Amino acid sequence: MRTSKIGQSLLILEECTSTNDIAAQMANSGAPHGFTVFAEKQTKGRGRRGRTWFSPEGGIWGSVVLRPPRSFEPLEGIQLIGALAVVQAITVLHGIKTSVRWPNDVMFNNRKVAGALVEARFKGNLLEYAILGLGVNVNFPSSLLTGFAGNVTTISDAIGHSIDRTELASYILYELEHIYETLCAGSFSEVLQSLRQNDCSQGRKLAIEFEKEVISGVFHDYLTLTVVQIIDDHGMRRDIEASSAVSVAYRDA
């Protein structure tokens, strides 16, 4: 493991309901920053807003305990850096172009190959810990994903052969630690620039559902890790917080 903290304390399971659940249990028992759990498969894997995430054998299903400093940006930024870490690791190891799609997806040729999820525990208004869950479709046929919402694929289908999951998981943690430490050092602009360079959301038509309205328009830019700007169908610039969005649908997907 090339990291200094993330993944140095590691638990690997054959099966669990959700690695986020296990990571939260361990965090509640005092697991340190960087504690990581992987499972060969999940029986109740979940994505954003509790949506089902199919997690058979052959994927990378893992969760990391993060204990951010108080100066860290709000939580939705953590799932974006998780997605960015996956993109950068796949690029370095396998040379295929994947990209981040706001708010938490990793895409290959307009098909979802991975996703990130952040959950947290607070004491009063203070963040005690965050759990970053990562799900990467790796070595199984995408035909197993038939019936799940959206266009989805796997890395093995994308490149035509199976890959070393352990190597990829290790490199994802390495990239995650680098991005996380860059943010903790205050270099937000550096991470935002990397995000923009590895993004496929910009210029895309989308509809964002909120509790009481739906806003349609074109994704314009990342203002911060937690706030994006779209140009709505009336030509107005709208600043959107990811945490307020119930669902996001890309209309040209």
N, C-alpha and C positions, 0 to 999 in steps of 0.2 A: 504494500500500500504506500503510495507516494505522498499521502497527506500527513499533516501533523496532528490533527484532531478528528476531523470527520472520517468516520469509518475505522478509527483505531480501536474503538470499543464496538464489537460486532457480534450480532446474533443472526444465525442462518437457520431457517425452519423449513421443514418439508411442506407444511400446509398451515394456514391460519385463516381466520375470517378476513382480517385486513391488517396489513403491516402498520397502518396508522394507529389502529387500536392497540397493538402490542407496544409500539413506540410510546404511546401516551401512558400506558400502564407502567412502563419502565421509567419514563420521565417523572411520573408521580411518586415513584420509589427512589428518586434521586439520580437517575441516569445522567451522565455528564453531557455537556455540549458536544455534539458530534456523534453520539451513540447512534448506531445504524442497525436496522433489521431488514433482512431480505427473506422472502419466502419463495419456494418453488412454484406454489400456486396459492391463490386466495379464493375463498368460497363466497365472500361478500365484499369484494373489492368495490370501491366507490370513487366517483369523480366529483367534480364541482356540483354543489347544491344537492348532494346525495344521490346523484345519478349512478346507475350500475356501470362498473368497469369490469368487463370480462377478463379473467386473469388465469388462463390455463398454464400448464407446464410449458416451458420454453421461452417465457418472457423474463423481463427484469421487473420485479415488484418489490419496491423497497421504500423505507421511510427513515428520515434523519431527524434527530432531536436537535433543535437549534435554540440557544439561549442568547438572543440578541441583546446588545447594549441598549440602554434607554433611548439613545440617539438614532436608533435604526428606523428606517421608514416603515409605514404601516404594512400590515401583513400581506396584502395582495401582491406587493412587490416580491415577496419570497417565492411565490409560485412562478413568477416570470423568470427569476434568475435560475430556478430549477429547470425550466424549459430551455433556457439559454445554455445551461451546462450540458444538457443532453445533445443539443444541436452541435456544440463545439466538439464534444467527444466523438460523435459520429463522423464529423468532418475530418478530424485529425486521424482517426483510426481507419476509416473506410473510404474517405474521399468522395462521399456522396453528399449532395446538397440538400440538406433539410433546413427548415426555417421555423421560427417562432410565429405562431398565430395568436394574437391577443384574444382572450386573456390568459390562456394556459395550455395551449396545444403546441405540439411539434408536428410539422407537416412535411410530406414528401410527395411531390407532384400532385399537390392539392388533395392529398389523402392523409388522414391522421395516422401517425405512427407512434405517438407518445403523448402523455399528458402529465400535468403537475397539479397537486392539490395541497393547500396549506390549511391546517387547523391549529387551534391554540388554546391555551389556558391562561386566564388572568386572575390576579389577586387584586380586587378593587379595579383601579384603572391601570395597574401595572402588568405588563406582559411577563408571565412566569416562564413560558417556553412556547415555541412553535414547533409543529411537526410538519415537515415537508415530505409529502408522498410523491413518488415517481413511478409511473407505469410505462414500460417500453415494450412494444410488440416486437419480439426478436425472432426466435426460431420456431415458428409454427405457421402453417398455411393460413393466409388471410381468409380462405373459405370458411374457417371456423367462426369468423366474425360476421357472417351473413345474418342479417336480421337486426344487427345493432345499428343505432342511429348514425347517420353520416357516412361519408366515404372513409374507409379505414384500410390499412395495409400493415404489413410486417416488414422488418428489415430484410429478412431472408428472402421474401418475395421480391423486394425492391432491387436487391443486388444479385439474386439468383443462386445463393448458397447460404448455408448456416455460418454463423460467426461465433467467436469465443465470447460468451456472455460474461464470464468473470472479468476478462480484460476490459470489456466495455463498461461494466458496472464500476470497476475500479477507476477508470478514467473519468467517468461522470462525476464521481466523488471528488476527484482531483480538480476538475474544472469548477465544480460547485464551491469548493473551499477557496479557490483563487478568487472567484467573483465575490463571494461573501466577504472575504477579508478586504478586498478592494473597496467594497461599500462601507465596511466598518471603519476604514481609514479615511472616509469622507470623499472618495473619488466617484461621486455619483455620475458626473458627466462622462467619465470613461466607460462606465457600464451602460449608460444610455446610448452612447455612440455604438457600442458593440451590439446592443439590442437592435438598433435601427438597421445596422448592416446585415443582421441575420433574421430580419423580419419579412413576412409576406403579407402583412395586414394592410400596409399603407397603399392607398388608392383603391381598396376593395370596397364594394357595396355591402352594407350590413344592416341588420335590424337588431336593436338592443331593447329587450323587454325589461321594464322596471315593474315595481309593484302596481303602479297606477297608470302607466303609459308605455307606449312603444315609440322609440325614436329611430327613424330610418335615415340613412345618409351614406357618406363615404368616410372611411377611416383616414384621418389626416396625419397624426403624429403622436408620439409619446411625449407628454410634457414632463412627467416624472415616471417613476416605476409604478405608481398607483393611479395616475390620472392621464387619460388620453384625450385627444381632441378629434371630433368628427365634424364634418360639414354636412348639416342635415339637408333634407330634400328641399328646404326653402332657402338654402344658401347661407344659413346661419352657422357660425362656429359654436360648437357645444363642447364644454369640458365635462368628461365623464369619469367618475370614480368606479373602478372595477368592482369594488365591494357592493355597490348599489345595483348592479346589473343582475337580474334573475337569470336571463339567458341571452346568448348572442348567436345570431344566425347570419352567416355570410350568404348573400343572395346570389352571388355568382359561383358558389361552390358546386 
